[in-house]
Each structure stands twice: as structure tokens, then as C-alpha cells.
Amino acid sequence: MSPTSDRARVRATERWFVREGTPTMIEGYGFDSHVLPRMLPALGLVTLASLAWLVPLKSAGSQRWYLLAVVLGATVATWVALRLLVHRLPRFSRRARTWVLVGYAVMPVAVPLLQVVVDDTVTPPVGAALGLPGFVLFFAAVFAATLLATTYGLGRLLRRAVRHVVYDLRNSVQLLGRALPAMLFVTLFLFFTGELWQAMNNFAWWRLTLVVVLFSAITVLAAAARLRDEVGRVEQDLGPDRLVAACRGTPLADLAFTGPLRATPLNGRQNRTLLLMLATRQLVQAALVGLALFAFFLVLGLLVVTPETAEQWIGAPPNYSTVLPALPTAMLRNATLFAAFGSMYFAITSMSDADHRKQFFAPILDEVERTLAVRAAYLSARERR
């Protein structure tokens, strides 16, 4: 194979890593060479969209809607053009990187100045209380979120997880039939605890949200502990048969392997990528179970818990939801709490119980194994160039 073909194969494999949501597996992966070019569409979108959303254009009178449409059209066109530009993972020169960073850095100053020129007023994006520093906080937060999402391919990972959930929905009877009985055995009787209904009647939604986040964090920590053991086992399984099977459907499909490849240790960023791959699949899969649990407890509450019973448990007339006036807020919060707990229980059980592990966790580990095997083949192809 010619060096040119090897280089083309390596570049195609790097794009494959990006599409699969594992860009950190690219050798020499860094901010200047790989992250910033792929951030460009998102930064360009925010930069141009800020002209539409942060500038009211009152002085334009009846023409303001036409100007707004022009700005939005230019924003979408620019975003599409930048997406096409970075599709092939371009390498920016030092001057280009400087212009991109400087151009974005001046936006917190340019946007309020433009507002003053057009409307004689300034409307900070995060509220009037912070004033002009709100522009800095807004653009800095967007940059940080874009940097994190681009570095670890969070968007791609989430899309892949959702696609697998769609597949799971096709097999929802099997998935929920195996998962729900164990969840209900743990949570069903607690749902009818009067003290819990009394507590949930006045429990703030933001506190309940923190509880759900806590359960999610426990799920991620459990996945991280399991991942350490699995990566150590998988990295030793790099024989020719395994490599050929893993590279099927990738740019390395025609690569020949005469023997096992040497396992290269992962750095911290790559380990975090595998953890995110595992965690997103686990969390989205658990969310499907949680949604089913939430619906079940709502139906159960409507059938069993009458308004008189709810008032007796709470000790006062129950508060009712403003969004769903027919439902007591205590019922909604209880259903949310038990759905979140059941989701966490399902995710952890799927990693530890032998039967659940084979059914729910093993397919996720297969993806991790394939990623590591393709990475080993990719590093081998790089050495042949």
C-alpha cells in the first residue's frame, strides 16, 4: 500500500472517530489542531445569531422583520458553510486560529455597542442585574460549553444513545418486561407512604431536580468504576480475528493483521471519552425505564389515591399542579422521585447482575471494545505511513 493511501486511510479513520463521538482517540489530539476548527460552526452560529437575538432593531420600524429574516438567513447559511468547511477536519494556521479567537472575544463588546447605536439601549442576555458583564458571562459560557462538547464529541454520543433508545423502543416489551418488575418490587410500597406524600406536598421542584441529578451522578460513578475493570480486560484482546471484526465497516476494513497488536495505554482524556460513551448510553437507557415508571405511578396514583386519601395522608388539602390541574403536586413529585430512583437502580443492576448485564450492559461494552480495537489498528496504520 502506498504512503499516500495510508495517509488517506488514517485521515478517513480520524473522521470516523469524530462521527462515532470518540474524537479523542485521534493521535495528537489537541485544541489548536482538532478542537478549535470543529468549534467554528457553533461559534459562528452564536456570533451571528447574537445580532438577531440581542438587537431588537426597534429603529427599523416596519422593516425590522425583514432585517431579522436577513440576519437569521445569513446565520443559517454561514453555519452550513462552516459545517462543510470543517467536515474534513481542516488544520488552521496560527494566524487563522488567532483571528477566530480574537473575533469571538470582541463580541461581548461589539454586541452592546451595536445595541446602543441602533436602539439607544442595552439588554444583557442574562438579565439587567449583571449589566454589561452579562455579555461577557454569556459568551464565555457558550465558549466553555462548546469547548467541552466538541472536545469529547458529546453531541455525537448523545445522538448515538438516542438511536439505540429508538432500537430499544422496538423491543420495549422485552426491555420493560425485564426491568419493571424489579423496580416495582423495590419502590411500589413506598409510594403509599403518608409521610412521603406529606413531605412531597411542599417540596420545591428545584430540590427534587437536585435529587435526580444526585441519582444520575451515582449512576455515572458506578459506570466509571466498572469501566476501569473492563478497559483493562479489553486492551489485552487485540488478536487478528478481533481486529478484523472491529474494523469491519470502517476505513481500516481492508487492513491485514498478521498477529496481535500491542495495546497502547489511554490518557486521561481518552478514558473520560469512554466513560462518557458508557454513561450516555446508560443514562439514556435508564431514562427510558424511568419514563415508564413515571407513567406507571401516575396511573396508579390516579386509580388508587383519591383526593380524600391524599388529604388524609398530607394532613391538609393537597396542592395541585398549575400545568396539570387535576393532579396533586405530591403525586407528580412522588412519581418523579421513584422514577429517578428506579432508573438508577436499573442502571446499576444492569452492570452487576449477570442476567441484566448480558441483556442491557454487554451491548454497550461491545462498543467500547470495538473503539479500542479500531484505535489499536489506527495507531498501527499510522506507523506504516
C-alpha positions in Angstrom: 0.0 0.0 0.0 1.4 3.4 -1.0 2.2 6.0 1.7 -0.5 8.3 0.1 -3.1 5.6 0.5 -2.0 5.0 4.1 -2.3 8.7 4.9 -5.8 8.8 3.3 -6.9 5.8 5.3 -5.6 7.4 8.5 -7.4 10.7 7.8 -10.6 8.8 7.0 -10.3 6.9 10.3 -9.9 10.1 12.2 -13.1 11.4 10.6 -14.7 8.1 11.6 -13.7 8.7 15.2 -15.3 12.1 15.1 -18.6 10.6 13.6 -18.6 8.0 16.3 -18.3 10.5 19.1 -14.8 9.5 20.1 -12.5 12.2 18.6 -10.0 12.0 21.5 -8.8 8.6 20.0 -7.1 10.7 17.3 -3.3 10.7 17.9 -2.0 14.1 18.7 -5.5 15.4 19.5 -5.3 19.0 20.7 -7.1 22.3 20.9 -5.3 24.1 18.1 -5.2 21.1 15.7 -8.6 19.5 16.2 -10.9 21.1 18.7 -11.0 24.8 17.5 -11.6 24.0 13.9 -14.6 21.9 14.8 -15.9 24.6 17.2 -16.0 27.1 14.4 -19.6 26.4 13.2 -21.0 26.7 16.7 -19.0 29.9 17.5 -20.1 31.4 14.1 -23.7 30.5 14.8 -23.6 32.2 18.2 -21.8 35.2 16.9 -24.2 35.9 14.1 -27.3 34.8 16.0 -26.5 37.3 18.7 -27.1 40.1 16.2 -30.7 38.8 15.8 -31.5 37.9 19.4 -29.6 40.7 21.3 -30.5 43.6 19.0 -34.2 44.4 19.0 -34.0 46.6 15.8 -36.8 48.9 17.0 -35.5 51.8 15.0 -36.0 49.8 11.8 -39.8 50.3 12.2 -41.9 48.1 9.9 -38.8 46.8 8.2 -37.5 45.2 11.3 -38.9 41.7 10.4 -37.3 41.8 7.0 -33.9 42.7 8.6 -34.4 40.0 11.2 -35.1 37.4 8.5 -32.0 38.5 6.7 -29.9 38.1 9.8 -31.3 34.7 10.5 -30.9 33.6 6.9 -27.3 34.8 6.9 -26.7 32.9 10.2 -28.0 29.6 8.9 -26.1 30.0 5.6 -22.9 30.7 7.5 -23.4 27.8 9.8 -24.0 25.4 6.9 -20.9 26.8 5.1 -18.7 26.4 8.2 -20.0 22.8 8.8 -19.0 21.9 5.2 -15.6 23.5 5.8 -14.8 21.5 9.0 -16.2 18.3 7.7 -12.8 17.1 6.5 -11.0 18.2 9.8 -9.0 21.1 8.4 -5.8 22.3 10.1 -5.8 26.0 10.9 -2.7 28.1 10.7 -1.6 30.1 13.7 -2.9 33.3 12.1 -6.3 31.7 11.4 -6.6 30.5 15.0 -5.7 34.0 16.3 -8.4 35.6 14.1 -11.0 33.2 15.2 -10.3 33.7 18.9 -10.0 37.4 18.6 -13.1 37.7 16.6 -15.1 35.8 19.2 -13.5 37.7 22.1 -14.6 41.1 20.8 -18.3 40.1 20.6 -19.1 40.9 24.3 -18.1 44.5 23.4 -19.4 44.7 19.9 -22.9 43.5 20.6 -23.8 46.1 23.3 -22.2 48.8 21.3 -24.3 47.8 18.3 -27.4 47.9 20.5 -26.6 51.4 21.7 -26.1 52.6 18.1 -29.4 51.0 16.9 -31.7 51.3 19.9 -30.0 53.6 22.4 -30.4 50.9 25.0 -28.6 47.7 26.2 -30.3 44.4 27.0 -27.9 42.0 28.7 -28.6 38.4 27.7 -28.5 37.1 31.4 -30.6 39.9 32.9 -30.3 43.5 33.7 -28.9 42.8 37.2 -25.5 42.0 35.9 -25.4 44.7 33.3 -22.6 44.7 30.7 -20.7 41.9 32.4 -23.6 39.7 31.5 -22.4 39.8 27.9 -19.0 38.5 28.9 -20.6 35.8 31.0 -22.9 34.7 28.2 -20.2 34.4 25.5 -17.8 32.8 28.0 -20.3 30.2 29.0 -21.1 29.5 25.3 -17.4 29.1 24.6 -16.9 26.8 27.6 -19.9 24.6 26.7 -18.9 24.4 23.1 -15.3 23.6 24.0 -16.4 20.7 26.3 -19.0 19.3 23.9 -16.6 19.5 20.9 -13.6 18.0 22.8 -15.5 14.9 23.9 -18.0 14.7 21.0 -21.0 14.9 23.4 -23.4 15.7 20.6 -22.5 12.6 18.6 -22.5 10.5 21.7 -26.0 11.7 22.6 -27.3 11.1 19.1 -25.9 7.6 19.1 -27.5 6.9 22.5 -30.9 8.2 21.3 -30.6 6.0 18.2 -30.1 3.0 20.4 -33.1 4.1 22.5 -35.2 4.1 19.4 -34.0 0.5 18.8 -34.8 -0.3 22.4 -38.3 1.1 21.9 -38.8 -1.5 19.2 -38.0 -4.1 21.8 -39.7 -2.2 24.6 -41.8 -5.1 25.7 -38.7 -7.1 26.4 -36.8 -4.2 27.9 -39.6 -3.0 30.2 -40.8 -6.6 30.9 -37.4 -7.5 32.4 -36.7 -4.2 34.1 -40.0 -3.0 35.6 -40.8 -6.0 37.9 -37.6 -5.5 39.9 -38.1 -1.7 40.0 -41.7 -2.0 41.2 -40.7 -4.6 43.9 -38.3 -2.0 45.4 -40.5 1.1 45.1 -44.2 0.1 45.0 -45.0 0.0 48.7 -43.0 3.2 49.4 -45.3 5.1 47.0 -48.2 4.7 49.5 -46.3 6.1 52.5 -48.3 9.0 54.0 -45.2 10.7 55.4 -43.6 10.9 51.9 -46.8 12.4 50.5 -46.8 15.0 53.2 -43.1 15.9 52.5 -43.6 16.0 48.8 -46.7 18.3 49.0 -44.4 21.3 49.7 -41.1 20.0 48.4 -39.6 22.5 45.9 -39.1 21.3 42.4 -35.5 22.6 42.3 -34.7 20.4 45.3 -36.2 17.4 43.5 -34.2 18.2 40.5 -31.0 18.1 42.6 -32.1 14.7 43.9 -32.5 13.5 40.3 -29.0 14.9 39.5 -27.6 13.1 42.5 -29.1 9.7 41.3 -27.6 10.4 37.8 -24.2 11.1 39.4 -24.3 7.9 41.3 -25.0 6.1 38.0 -22.0 7.8 36.3 -19.7 6.9 39.2 -20.8 3.3 39.1 -20.2 3.2 35.3 -16.7 4.7 35.9 -15.8 2.0 38.4 -17.0 -0.7 36.1 -15.2 0.9 33.1 -11.8 0.7 34.7 -12.1 -3.1 35.0 -13.5 -3.5 31.5 -10.8 -1.4 29.8 -8.1 -3.4 31.5 -9.6 -6.6 30.2 -10.4 -5.4 26.7 -7.0 -3.9 25.9 -5.4 -7.4 26.1 -7.8 -8.8 23.5 -6.2 -7.4 20.3 -5.8 -10.6 18.2 -6.2 -10.6 14.4 -9.7 -12.0 14.4 -10.9 -9.4 16.9 -9.3 -6.6 15.0 -10.8 -7.7 11.6 -14.2 -7.9 13.2 -13.9 -4.5 14.8 -12.6 -2.7 11.7 -15.4 -4.1 9.5 -17.4 -1.0 8.3 -14.5 1.4 9.0 -11.8 2.9 6.7 -9.5 0.2 8.1 -11.6 -2.7 6.8 -9.1 -3.8 4.2 -6.1 -3.7 6.6 -4.4 -7.1 7.0 -3.3 -8.2 10.5 -0.6 -10.9 10.8 -0.6 -11.0 14.6 -1.9 -9.4 17.7 -1.2 -5.7 18.2 0.4 -4.0 21.2 -2.1 -2.3 23.5 -1.3 1.4 23.9 -2.3 2.9 27.3 -5.1 5.5 27.2 -4.5 9.0 28.5 -6.9 10.8 30.9 -8.9 12.4 28.1 -9.4 9.1 26.3 -10.5 7.4 29.4 -13.0 10.2 30.0 -14.4 9.7 26.5 -15.0 6.0 27.1 -16.7 6.9 30.4 -18.9 9.4 28.6 -19.8 6.8 25.9 -20.7 4.4 28.6 -22.5 7.0 30.8 -24.6 8.5 28.0 -25.9 5.0 26.9 -26.6 4.0 30.5 -28.4 7.3 31.3 -30.5 7.4 28.2 -31.4 3.7 28.6 -32.2 4.3 32.3 -34.3 7.3 31.3 -36.5 5.1 29.1 -37.1 2.9 32.2 -37.7 6.0 34.3 -40.3 7.3 31.9 -42.2 4.0 32.0 -42.0 4.1 35.8 -43.2 7.7 35.9 -46.2 6.9 33.8 -47.0 3.8 35.8 -47.0 5.7 39.2 -49.2 8.4 37.7 -51.7 5.9 36.5 -51.5 4.0 39.8 -52.0 7.2 41.8 -55.0 8.3 39.8 -56.6 4.9 40.3 -55.9 4.3 44.0 -55.2 7.6 45.7 -58.5 9.6 45.9 -58.5 13.3 46.9 -59.8 12.4 50.3 -57.0 9.8 50.8 -54.4 12.4 49.7 -55.8 15.0 52.1 -55.7 12.4 55.0 -52.0 11.5 54.2 -50.9 15.1 53.8 -52.9 16.4 56.8 -54.3 19.3 54.7 -55.8 19.9 51.3 -53.2 18.9 48.7 -51.6 21.4 46.4 -52.4 20.9 42.7 -50.2 21.4 39.7 -50.6 24.5 37.7 -49.7 22.7 34.5 -51.9 19.6 35.2 -54.6 21.0 37.5 -56.2 17.6 38.0 -53.0 16.1 39.6 -51.7 16.8 43.1 -48.2 18.1 43.1 -47.3 15.4 45.7 -48.3 12.7 43.3 -46.2 14.2 40.5 -43.2 14.6 42.7 -43.5 11.1 44.2 -43.7 9.7 40.7 -40.6 11.7 39.6 -38.7 10.6 42.7 -39.4 6.9 42.3 -38.8 7.0 38.6 -35.4 8.6 39.2 -34.6 6.0 41.9 -35.8 3.2 39.8 -33.7 4.3 36.8 -30.6 4.4 39.0 -31.3 1.0 40.4 -31.9 -0.4 36.9 -28.6 1.1 35.6 -26.5 -0.2 38.5 -28.2 -3.6 38.4 -27.6 -3.9 34.7 -23.9 -3.6 35.4 -23.7 -6.1 38.3 -26.4 -8.7 37.9 -25.4 -11.5 35.5 -28.7 -11.7 33.6 -29.2 -8.0 33.4 -25.6 -7.5 32.4 -25.9 -9.8 29.4 -29.2 -8.2 28.3 -28.5 -4.5 28.8 -24.9 -3.8 29.6 -23.0 -6.1 27.3 -24.0 -4.3 24.1 -22.6 -1.1 25.5 -19.3 -2.8 26.4 -19.2 -4.2 22.8 -19.0 -0.6 21.5 -16.2 0.2 23.9 -14.3 -2.9 22.9 -14.7 -2.0 19.2 -13.5 1.5 19.7 -10.3 0.3 21.5 -9.7 -2.3 18.8 -10.1 0.2 16.0 -7.8 2.6 17.9 -5.1 0.0 18.0 -5.4 -0.7 14.3 -5.4 3.0 13.6 -2.1 3.5 15.5 -0.7 0.6 13.6 -1.7 2.2 10.3 -0.1 5.5 11.3 3.2 3.7 11.9 3.1 2.3 8.4 2.9 5.7 6.7 
